Structure formats: structure tokens, C-alpha cells
Amino acid sequence: MDYPSLIYNYPYHWVLSKNGVKMNYYIDLFSPETYERFGNSTRTISGFRLHQKSQAARIHPGDKLICYMTKFSRWVGVLEVTSDYFVDSTPIFSDLDDPFVVRFNVKPVCWLEKDLTIPIHEDRIWQGLSFTKDLDKTSIAWTGKVRGSLTSLSYEDGEFLEEHLVNQEKSRVTYSIDSKEYGKKLHERVLTPKGSTISVSIPDNEPTDEVNIDHELRSSLVIQSKLAMIGEKLGFSIWIPRNDRSRILQQWKPLQNTLLDTLPLNYDEVTLRTIEQIDILWLRRRAIIRAFEIEHTTSVYSGILRMADLLALQPNMDIKLHIVAPDSRRDKVFSEIKRPVFSLLDKGPLSELCSFLTYESINQISALQHLDRMVDSLIEDYEVFAP
């Protein structure tokens, strides 16, 4: 037979290709900045953050990375993996510090110039992908598929995108990008007093839009309730700020002894007051395991500031930190979290210590079957870090 023998292994899709070699497709995300850097490099190494090591372990030579540019929502190229993953902190692009230390050797199948990259909303692409074809183009439901690197693609979607990207390199159809918007520098590299270099953001001043605050507050309370429910099912004790409890308990009915009346922590008063105001805490015995701040205002600043305060007060705390917000706020969250004030913490830049979770991802996690048999590391399949 000359067609592939398809084999599916939930939750990852893999196939035997026509030549009998097992292969998979995965997404490789690039910001405009990393797209430029990779394009100007030898294009032989693609790197990912250290927390993605377990995802990287399932990728092997012959697998392919379908490359996607965030902010502009464009497909930009295909890379074939030529090695198993390895960890190397030697900077890929320059002498700057590089957080993308989990790496693969790769070879480009194709790599498109900026104005040749293909928008995901282009008709033939939108109608051809399994996760967009049944959606209106105004929908953001598809964005969960491209929320983080190393997300698996079905064989059909991967093959479809590879074919169109390879053909685009030959046909060279132009899809212009606004040069002013593209050229806007989102991040700068600066030298810290300790001699290391970090990436920071200096955002423009933006007015706060208060138009939909009431609706957003209601949405955030639903997400806060779901985070409490998820934590309970995963076996954690839950902390909710006292001012939020009456509203949360209208939607979440905790089991006995799940919701804590006091935090069993031995910290100074200032630290405790800071911790007590965090939107959701998951605790195991006397240890905080994960902390969640839900950003429901356009400024997306208060929760990020509270996380930074916590790390400044207790730099040796070993807590997983998460900012939760609608996917439409992703770029805003990343812009705020990379401000210089958050990049000079003793423990390291907040952008490398605190991840982003979308409302959609929390809804997806809450709907998982057998959640009470899972472990909290499943969060890592949904979180993303600032580029």
C-alpha cells in the first residue's frame, strides 16, 4: 500500500509515514523577535524553556516542527528534527543570556521571509485545519492550539501545513505585514548590576478601559471558582482571600476541610498579608505548591505586582506562579511581566518564574474526566511563558 499506516496514541498523534518511518508534527512558536533571530542564524538549533523538557523527551529525529509567529498569527516554516533533545545554556544567537536551553538540532524544510509568511486566517488555511475550519473567523477558540511550543498536531494538520508552506516558498505569494507595527520593538536586552543580561519590556502608556469591568469581574469569579475546584480534585487544600469567599462559595461547594480558614505558614506579617491576597493558592500540608492571580482588568498589573512582591519578600520560596487572563490579554500580560521593575528580582526575572494561563485552558482542565486521578503537573501542558 502506498498510503500511510495511521496509528494514534492518545493524547499524542503519531504515524508511520510512506517510507515506514515513525514521525510526528509539533508546533514551534516564535515571537517576531525570535523569528528574526532564528532567520538570521544558521537555523540549525531550535530551543525551548527548561520546564518543557518532559514535552521535548517525546520528540525524536524525523519529527517535524511547524513554526508559527505569535502576535501576527502566521505560519512561517517547517523544521525537521535531527537529534534527540539536549540541554545547553550556550547562547544560540549571541553572547546574551538565553532561556531556551532545551534544544534540538534541526534542518529547515522551508523558512519563509516575513512578507511571505501565511496568515492563519487566509481562507485556504482556515478551511483546511481541523481546529479552525468549523469556526467563524472572529472566534478565538482555535488559539488554544497555538498557546505553547511543542503542542502536538494531528498528522493531517501537520502534513497540510507542511505542503502549503513548502509550496509558498516556491510560489511566493505576498501577505504584507504592517512595517510600523512589525518594527515596534517589544523587548530590550539590558545589563543588570550583577553583570548578566535580561530581556525587559518598556510598554507605551495605555489608558485603562473600564467599559466591561462588571462583566469581566463576573468572568473572573467563575475562573477563580474553577481553579478552586480543580485544586480540590487534585488533592490540595485551597486558600481564597476572605473578601472573595462569599461570592466564590455561591459557585463552588468545597468538601469539608478543603477550604482553609487560616494559612499554616510561618512568615512575617508583611509576607503573610501579601500571600493572603493572592486569588487562589493550592497547598499540600504546610507548603504552597501553586499560586494563581486572575487579571480581569485591562491594565493587567495588580496580580503581577503581587507575585513580584511575594518573590521580593521571600526569594527562596519554591512556588509555581501563574497569571490567568483571557487569551486576548496574552500580549498585554507578557508586556507587563517583562517590565524592568519585574526583571531585577533576586531570584531572576519574573517572566521566567511566572507563567500565563488562559481562561480557555482553565475551562478545558476543569472539564477533564478523572481529574481526581491526575497530578498538578498537567498545568504545564497548558501554561506558556513570555517570549
NORTA-V683280 format. One record per backbone hydrogen bond with DSSP energy under -0.5 kcal/mol. NH is the residue of the N-H (numbers start at 1). CO is the residue of the C=O. Records with the same first field share a line. If there is no record, write none. Layout:
# NORTA-V683280
NH=CO + CO
This chain:
# NORTA-V683280
5=16
6=4
7=14
9=12
12=9
14=7
15=23
16=5
17=15 + 21
20=17
23=15
25=153
26=64
27=151
28=66
30=68
35=31
36=32
37=33
38=34
39=35
40=36
41=38
46=104
48=102
50=99
52=49
53=50
56=52
57=53
58=55
59=56
62=81
63=60
64=24
65=79
66=26 + 64
67=65 + 77
68=28
69=74
70=30 + 68
72=70
73=69
74=69
75=118
76=67
77=67
78=110
79=65
80=107
81=63 + 79
82=105
83=105
86=103
88=86 + 101
101=99
102=48
103=86 + 101
104=46
106=44
107=80
109=78
110=78
112=76
116=113
117=113 + 114
118=75
119=117
120=73
122=119
125=122
126=122
127=123
128=125
129=125
132=129
133=129
135=132
139=136
143=140
144=141
145=142
146=143
147=144
150=27
151=148
153=25
158=154
159=155
160=156
161=157
162=158
163=159
164=160
165=161
166=162
167=163
168=164
169=165
170=166
171=167
172=168
175=115
182=178
183=179
184=180 + 181
186=184
188=200
190=188 + 198
192=190 + 196
195=192
198=190
200=188 + 198
201=338
210=208
213=210
216=212
217=213
218=214
219=215
220=216
221=217
222=218
223=219
224=220
225=221
226=222
227=223
228=224
229=225
230=226
231=227
232=228
233=229
234=230
235=232
236=231
237=283
238=258
239=281
244=241
245=241 + 242
248=244
249=245
250=247
251=248
252=248
254=252
258=255
259=255
260=238 + 258
265=263
267=265
272=268
273=269
274=270
275=271
276=272
277=273 + 274
278=275
280=292
281=239
282=290
283=237 + 281
284=287
287=284
289=282 + 287
290=282
291=320
292=280
293=322
295=293 + 324
296=294
300=297
305=301
306=302
307=303
308=304
309=305
310=306
311=307
312=308
313=309
314=310
317=314
319=317
320=289
321=319 + 353
322=291
323=355
324=293
325=357
329=326
330=327
333=329
334=330
335=331
336=332
337=333
338=334
339=336
340=201
342=339
343=340
344=340
348=345
350=342
352=349
353=350
354=350
355=321
356=384
357=323
359=325
362=358
363=359
364=360
365=361
366=362
367=363
368=365
371=368
373=370
374=371
378=375
379=376
380=377
381=378
382=379
383=379
384=356
386=351
